[in-house]
């Protein structure tokens, strides 16, 4: 019985090590520029996608200029979060699919959902 438990634990550790090595890490998404000061760095990074077309903006809120329009289903890696004075959540990160891959900016949290789409 003890051998089976050790064997099962070793197999689980091997699978976990393989998955961890293949999974994207926050360091893989890091850019040469620092995160904006308005980011909550206590929140965990998240792999997201857009649920509708949405503007990638230069700052939190619709008052900031649009850097691009992301299509519905665009993958977005949120590195940190920020909230406006009106309580609207925004995610800062990098675009991971589509024509704007590699661009960084802010996206409204209302138009994001968890997980990869592509």
TAWO-V181385 format. One record per helix or strand of 3 or more residues. SS is the DSSP state (A for helix, B for strand). FROM is the first residue (numbers start at 1). LEN is the number of residues. Records with the same first field share a line. If there is no record, write none. Layout:
SS = FROM-LEN, FROM-LEN
This chain:
A = 2-21, 26-4, 109-3
B = 46-5, 54-4, 66-5, 75-9, 89-7, 104-5, 112-3
